[in-house]
Structures are given as structure tokens and as C-alpha cells.
Amino acid sequence: MADITTATKLANMQIPEWWANYTAQRSVEQDQFFQSGVISAVPNLASQLNGGGFLVNMPYFKPLADVDPQIPNDDNDIQLNTIETGVSQARLYGMDQGWSATDLAAELAGDDPLTAMGNSVSDYWRHINEKILLNTLDGVYSSTSMKNKNQFDATADGQTDNTFSLSNFNNARFMLGDRYQDLAVVAVHSDILKQLQNANIVDPKTGNVIMVNGNQLPTQIQAPNPGDSIKGVRIVVDDSLPVKSGVYTSYLFSTGAFGWSEMPVSNAVATGRDELRFHGVDYLVNRRRFILAPAGMSWNESAFQADAMKSNGNKPVAFPSMADMANGKYWTRVADEKLIPFVKFTTTDEAIKKAADPVKPN
């Protein structure tokens, strides 16, 4: 154990401005949702709030109307159609956290206390980033506008196969119809990955002969490890994914399904000492302001404030909580469901059965 009596004192540290940016950036770089491209950095989102406010307007072009082309003749002019636009809103989130010196003393006893402390704090924020994403997905899918949209529940009444089988995986993928190939990443719990590996198949085309360049391909594909893929969809494993009463929630994502933007913060990091509290405590405080925007969804600020003010003395609330992010009342779908770049996929972790060999003709 490190000698905490020789540890760097937080109250005596001169922490440079770049340190807060370093911890925020590292928490992103180590997050597999960022690494896989599910979340993409969109720096200009937060920069729109430099003048103040909590909401960012994100205009977008709607798909062109599917109308028949005009047949040319000498008597009529070409009639112009409109290109319609829409606006979704993203919400600025604010979060602060503090630690006492005793929590970090062992970390700070090394030769490079800034890096040691940064690694510890960024690991904390990385976990929080994942919780924010999953809470946002809870809110999106509990929204009235997303009812029965972009989700496939293999555990629903009438389903005879409740597992993460290839058939059910395809059912989930094709919730986007002909845009199914947009889905590039599937996030699963490790229990689900274990079932895939135990089944040892992800493509049950047993008995079919597939020829490529004159070579027969195996008809059973080895179940993947994290980073491998099913039907070209990369696998990400995260045990933060919801599990309830034996039901597992997985998600399929397109690249850039969520936009992330970190906003510079005054006094993003501060250290100090309170001589009275507990007879003397050194502390570190870290503040962050950021945006996480799910594509095709809009934050409903009026509904959020109407509820929040009831418990805040009829005064506006600065930032939503984790529970607010997960509240479907505060999310509205503004894009066509095929343009919502994620799908919710619910299964059990029961053993996946191999498909039966097809009956060969006599």
C-alpha cells in the first residue's frame, strides 16, 4: 500500500487548465461506444451555447416527397416541390463530482500525480458516460412517439424462440427495412455473448453449400468474440446493459447514432482544503457540461421544466438528472422511424439451439 503520508496534497496542487480537458477526453477515448463509432464528436453543438442557454437547435432536411416525376410538354411549366426541413433540440447536461484527498491519496503517491489522478477520474466519467447513454435510450424507447418503433422483443407473448438466435437477430436488424445495413454495431451483455459462443453458431444455414471463388465456405460460423461481428455487425460487450428477471436488452446502432459535444467550463477542476470539516479535509472538484443528442429525437424542454418546477419552488431547473434522461415524457421522435439509427432488441440468455438440418430431397 502506498504511504499516504508522503502523497501529494490536493490543496497544494497547481492543476493546469488542460487537465480537465484531458480527463474528459480520456473518458471518451476509453469508452467502447465512442471507439466503435456509436457516439461521434460534434464540437459545434456545445459551441452554440457560448452565449448562454441550455438548448441547441439542430436543423435537418426531411426526405424529399415521393411524388411522381413531371412529364414534359410545351404547355406546362415545371412545378417546384419544396424541400422541407425540421428542427430537433438537444439539451445541455451539467454534472459535478468531488472527492476527498483520502480517496485519492494512494493514487497521488506516484511520480506523476496529475496522470494518476486523471486516470482515476476519467475512469469514473467513462462509466458515467455509459450510464448517460443507456438512460437516454430508456427515455427514447419509453417515449409515446417511439411506441412499437425500432424494437423487437423476442420474449413477447406468442414468440416460440426467446433467444439471441440468428433469426431473431435478423428480425431486429430488419426493423429498419431496407436500411438494415446502416446498423453497424450491436451492444450485448456478456451473458448473451456466452450463449453465442456456447451455441458455436451465428448462422444456422446448416446443410447449405456456399461457394466463393470455387471454395466451399463453412456452413456454421464460429461465435464471435467482442470486436468480431454477426452478419457484418460488430459486437460490443457491456455489462451495464439492462437485465431484469432474466430478460436482456441489446441494442443495434448505426455509426454516429449519437452526437457528443463537450463544453468548456469555468473552474472545471478545483482543489482546496476545509480546515473545519472532519478536522481538515483536502478535496478535488470536477465539473462538466456536455451534450448527448440521439439522432432523430428531440428533447422536450417545456415538459421537463413543467415537471421539475413543481418540486423546485416553481423555479426553473438548470440541468436534467439521470432519471430525467430516462423519462419518455421528455423525448419526441422528429424523424421517420427508418431514419432513427438504433434498434432495441430484447431476448433471454437461454441456450441458443442449432438449426435443424434441412430435409434433403429424395
C-alpha positions as a printed Julia matrix, in Angstrom:
362×3 Matrix{Float64}:
   0.0     0.0     0.0
   1.26    3.46   -0.84
   2.41    5.68    2.0
  -0.34    8.28    2.14
   1.72   10.44    4.47
   4.02   11.2     1.52
   1.2    11.6    -1.01
   0.85   14.83   -2.93
  -1.54   17.15   -1.11
  -4.51   18.12   -3.26
  -4.79   21.56   -1.75
  -1.19   22.31   -2.74
  -1.5    21.17   -6.35
  -1.49   23.71   -9.15
  -3.68   21.96  -11.74
  -3.33   23.4   -15.26
  -6.33   24.19  -17.45
  -5.65   21.29  -19.8
  -6.13   18.7   -17.04
  -9.95   18.83  -17.07
  -9.98   18.53  -20.86
  -7.54   15.63  -20.61
  -9.74   13.66  -18.2
 -12.86   14.31  -20.28
 -11.1    13.31  -23.49
  -9.61   10.18  -21.95
 -13.01    9.1   -20.61
 -14.24    9.3   -24.21
 -11.25    7.59  -25.81
 -11.57    4.61  -23.45
 -15.34    4.26  -23.95
 -16.17    1.48  -26.39
 -19.3     3.27  -27.59
 -17.07    6.09  -28.78
 -14.42    3.69  -30.07
 -16.97    1.77  -32.12
 -18.4     4.95  -33.63
 -21.84    4.69  -31.99
 -21.17    8.11  -30.46
 -19.45   10.72  -32.61
 -17.95   14.02  -31.53
 -19.85   17.05  -32.86
 -17.86   20.0   -31.47
 -20.11   22.72  -32.88
 -23.1    21.65  -30.77
 -21.76   22.93  -27.45
 -20.14   25.97  -29.09
 -23.64   27.22  -29.95
 -24.19   27.76  -26.23
 -21.23   30.07  -25.7
 -23.7    32.93  -25.36
 -25.74   31.06  -22.76
 -28.83   28.88  -22.7
 -29.47   25.17  -22.36
 -30.88   24.12  -25.76
 -29.22   23.61  -29.14
 -31.33   23.68  -32.3
 -30.3    21.07  -34.85
 -31.97   21.69  -38.24
 -32.16   18.82  -40.7
 -33.56   18.16  -44.18
 -36.51   15.81  -44.39
 -36.57   13.19  -47.17
 -37.9    14.52  -50.46
 -41.58   13.76  -51.06
 -42.11   10.54  -53.02
 -44.09   12.1   -55.87
 -44.16   11.06  -59.5
 -41.84   12.98  -61.83
 -43.37   15.52  -64.18
 -43.86   14.62  -67.82
 -42.56   17.45  -70.02
 -44.79   19.16  -72.58
 -44.83   22.56  -74.24
 -47.9    23.84  -72.38
 -46.87   23.46  -68.74
 -44.08   24.87  -66.61
 -42.11   22.67  -64.27
 -43.82   22.77  -60.88
 -41.43   23.23  -57.99
 -41.67   20.99  -54.93
 -40.44   22.11  -51.53
 -37.51   20.69  -49.61
 -38.87   20.51  -46.09
 -36.73   20.98  -43.02
 -37.24   20.14  -39.39
 -35.57   21.08  -36.12
 -34.69   18.85  -33.21
 -33.38   20.09  -29.9
 -30.5    18.8   -27.82
 -30.16   19.51  -24.1
 -27.06   20.68  -22.26
 -26.28   18.45  -19.29
 -24.33   19.55  -16.26
 -22.63   17.29  -13.76
 -20.23   17.94  -10.89
 -18.36   15.48   -8.69
 -15.98   15.8    -5.79
 -13.53   13.55   -3.98
 -11.67   13.88   -0.74
  -7.91   13.52   -0.52
  -8.13   10.22    1.34
  -9.94    8.69   -1.64
  -7.08    9.59   -3.97
  -4.12    9.65   -1.62
  -2.74    6.28   -2.71
  -3.13    7.28   -6.36
  -1.23   10.5    -5.82
   1.79    8.95   -4.14
   3.36    8.17   -7.53
   5.85   10.19   -9.53
   3.2    11.75  -11.78
   0.24   12.72   -9.59
  -1.63   14.54  -12.37
  -1.67   11.47  -14.61
  -2.52    9.12  -11.73
  -5.38   11.3   -10.64
  -6.52   11.87  -14.23
  -6.65    8.14  -14.91
  -8.77    7.56  -11.83
 -11.18   10.41  -12.54
 -11.52    9.63  -16.26
 -12.37    6.01  -15.45
 -15.18    7.34  -13.25
 -16.52    9.57  -16.04
 -16.24    6.77  -18.6
 -18.68    4.71  -16.53
 -20.96    7.74  -16.19
 -20.88    8.26  -19.97
 -22.21    4.73  -20.44
 -24.98    5.3   -17.89
 -25.99    8.52  -19.65
 -26.24    6.7   -23.0
 -28.32    3.85  -21.56
 -30.59    6.2   -19.6
 -31.15    8.21  -22.75
 -32.12    5.04  -24.61
 -34.55    4.18  -21.81
 -36.13    7.59  -22.23
 -36.28    7.37  -26.01
 -37.95    3.96  -26.01
 -40.44    4.89  -23.31
 -41.49    7.89  -25.41
 -45.01    7.73  -26.83
 -43.61    8.63  -30.25
 -41.4     5.51  -30.22
 -44.1     3.03  -29.18
 -43.61   -0.15  -31.24
 -40.95    1.61  -33.31
 -37.45    0.23  -33.93
 -37.7    -2.52  -31.35
 -38.05   -6.28  -31.46
 -38.98   -8.23  -28.33
 -38.23  -11.93  -28.68
 -39.73  -12.53  -25.22
 -43.18  -11.2   -26.13
 -46.26  -13.41  -25.9
 -46.51  -15.76  -28.84
 -42.76  -15.92  -29.51
 -41.53  -19.52  -29.54
 -37.85  -18.57  -29.73
 -36.81  -16.15  -26.98
 -33.07  -16.35  -27.58
 -30.47  -14.27  -29.36
 -30.72  -16.56  -32.38
 -29.76  -15.5   -35.87
 -33.42  -15.47  -36.84
 -34.3   -13.08  -34.02
 -31.19  -11.01  -34.69
 -32.34  -10.61  -38.28
 -35.84   -9.67  -37.08
 -34.25   -6.88  -35.05
 -32.0    -5.74  -37.9
 -34.82   -5.55  -40.38
 -36.85   -3.25  -38.16
 -35.18   -0.59  -40.34
 -36.36   -2.31  -43.51
 -34.11   -1.62  -46.46
 -31.85    0.49  -44.25
 -30.84   -2.56  -42.22
 -27.27   -2.3   -43.46
 -26.92    1.04  -41.65
 -26.75   -0.89  -38.38
 -23.04   -1.42  -37.84
 -22.73   -2.21  -34.1
 -24.6    -4.47  -31.69
 -24.1    -3.99  -27.94
 -24.74   -7.09  -25.83
 -24.33   -8.24  -22.24
 -21.54  -10.76  -21.65
 -24.16  -13.4   -20.78
 -25.51  -13.08  -24.32
 -22.05  -13.38  -25.84
 -21.53  -16.5   -23.74
 -24.68  -18.05  -25.21
 -23.48  -17.26  -28.72
 -20.17  -18.93  -28.01
 -21.79  -21.92  -26.33
 -24.05  -22.4   -29.34
 -20.98  -22.12  -31.57
 -23.08  -20.79  -34.44
 -24.37  -17.43  -35.55
 -25.55  -18.56  -38.98
 -27.8   -21.62  -38.95
 -27.64  -22.38  -42.69
 -26.65  -25.92  -41.91
 -26.52  -28.09  -44.97
 -26.36  -25.26  -47.49
 -23.33  -25.23  -49.75
 -21.98  -21.74  -50.37
 -19.29  -21.35  -52.99
 -16.97  -18.35  -53.23
 -14.18  -18.39  -55.82
 -14.63  -22.12  -56.13
 -14.15  -22.73  -52.39
 -16.87  -24.06  -50.14
 -17.47  -21.84  -47.12
 -18.22  -23.39  -43.73
 -21.95  -23.52  -43.11
 -21.51  -22.83  -39.4
 -19.67  -19.69  -38.33
 -17.77  -19.7   -35.06
 -19.48  -17.5   -32.47
 -17.68  -14.19  -32.14
 -15.6   -12.51  -29.51
 -16.02   -8.81  -28.69
 -14.96   -6.82  -31.72
 -15.97   -9.61  -34.13
 -19.24   -9.41  -35.99
 -22.53  -11.11  -36.74
 -23.64  -10.61  -40.33
 -21.11   -7.79  -40.56
 -22.46   -6.09  -37.42
 -19.63   -5.52  -34.94
 -20.11   -6.81  -31.39
 -19.54   -4.59  -28.34
 -19.9    -6.14  -24.88
 -21.03   -4.08  -21.9
 -22.46   -5.45  -18.66
 -24.13   -2.1   -17.96
 -26.84   -3.13  -20.43
 -30.22   -3.74  -18.77
 -31.0    -7.16  -17.27
 -34.3    -7.74  -15.49
 -35.88  -11.03  -14.45
 -33.84  -12.99  -16.99
 -34.64  -10.6   -19.86
 -31.66   -8.97  -21.58
 -31.73   -5.77  -23.61
 -29.3    -5.41  -26.5
 -29.03   -2.5   -28.92
 -28.1    -2.23  -32.58
 -26.63    1.09  -33.7
 -25.63    2.89  -36.84
 -22.35    4.78  -36.85
 -22.9     8.25  -35.44
 -26.22    7.34  -33.84
 -25.46    9.81  -31.05
 -23.71   13.15  -31.19
 -21.48   14.22  -28.29
 -20.13   17.68  -27.57
 -18.1    18.79  -24.56
 -18.46   22.41  -23.48
 -15.61   24.35  -21.85
 -16.37   25.05  -18.19
 -15.1    27.79  -15.92
 -13.38   26.25  -12.91
 -13.71   22.8   -14.45
 -11.36   21.48  -11.81
 -10.55   22.88   -8.41
  -8.74   21.75   -5.3
  -8.97   23.08   -1.79
  -8.94   22.38    1.88
 -11.59   22.7     4.57
  -9.86   23.05    7.93
 -13.03   22.58    9.97
 -14.74   19.66    8.28
 -13.57   16.38    9.84
 -10.7    18.37   11.37
  -9.23   19.06    7.96
 -10.05   17.63    4.52
  -8.36   18.14    1.14
 -10.72   17.86   -1.81
 -10.9    17.76   -5.59
 -13.94   19.01   -7.56
 -14.54   18.27  -11.25
 -17.27   19.98  -13.29
 -18.52   19.01  -16.75
 -21.04   20.44  -19.22
 -21.86   18.43  -22.35
 -24.47   17.39  -24.89
 -25.52   13.88  -25.9
 -28.0    14.01  -28.78
 -29.73   10.88  -30.16
 -30.28   11.27  -33.9
 -33.88   11.8   -34.92
 -35.06   12.59  -31.38
 -35.76   15.95  -29.76
 -35.65   16.99  -26.11
 -38.94   18.4   -24.78
 -37.81   21.24  -22.53
 -41.28   22.56  -21.76
 -42.46   19.19  -20.43
 -39.26   18.79  -18.41
 -39.47   22.22  -16.8
 -43.2    21.87  -16.09
 -42.49   18.77  -14.0
 -39.22   19.95  -12.47
 -40.6    23.3   -11.28
 -43.29   21.55   -9.24
 -40.62   20.24   -6.88
 -38.32   23.27   -7.11
 -40.45   26.04   -5.68
 -41.84   26.92   -9.11
 -38.33   27.91  -10.27
 -36.67   26.58  -13.47
 -34.18   23.76  -13.08
 -30.75   24.14  -14.63
 -29.97   20.55  -15.6
 -31.83   17.25  -16.01
 -30.96   14.34  -13.73
 -30.17   10.79  -14.77
 -33.79    9.89  -14.04
 -34.97   12.76  -16.25
 -32.92   11.43  -19.17
 -34.76    8.12  -18.81
 -38.23    9.75  -18.77
 -40.09    9.2   -22.02
 -42.16   12.37  -21.5
 -39.11   14.43  -22.36
 -38.3    12.84  -25.72
 -40.09   13.15  -29.05
 -39.32   11.43  -32.34
 -38.98   14.0   -35.13
 -37.62   11.82  -37.94
 -39.07    8.9   -39.84
 -38.57    5.68  -37.91
 -36.27    4.29  -40.62
 -34.0     7.27  -40.03
 -33.75    6.59  -36.29
 -30.35    4.86  -36.28
 -30.79    2.37  -33.45
 -32.92   -0.67  -32.59
 -33.8    -2.2   -29.23
 -33.55   -5.99  -29.15
 -34.87   -7.97  -26.16
 -34.09  -11.66  -25.53
 -33.36  -14.15  -22.8
 -29.99  -15.78  -22.2
 -31.36  -19.28  -22.78
 -29.2   -21.67  -24.76
 -29.43  -20.99  -28.47
 -30.47  -24.11  -30.33
 -28.74  -25.07  -33.56
 -30.97  -25.05  -36.56
 -32.05  -28.5   -37.72
 -30.52  -29.88  -40.88
 -32.79  -29.23  -43.82
 -34.63  -32.25  -45.19
 -32.82  -33.39  -48.31
 -34.97  -34.32  -51.32
 -35.11  -37.97  -52.29
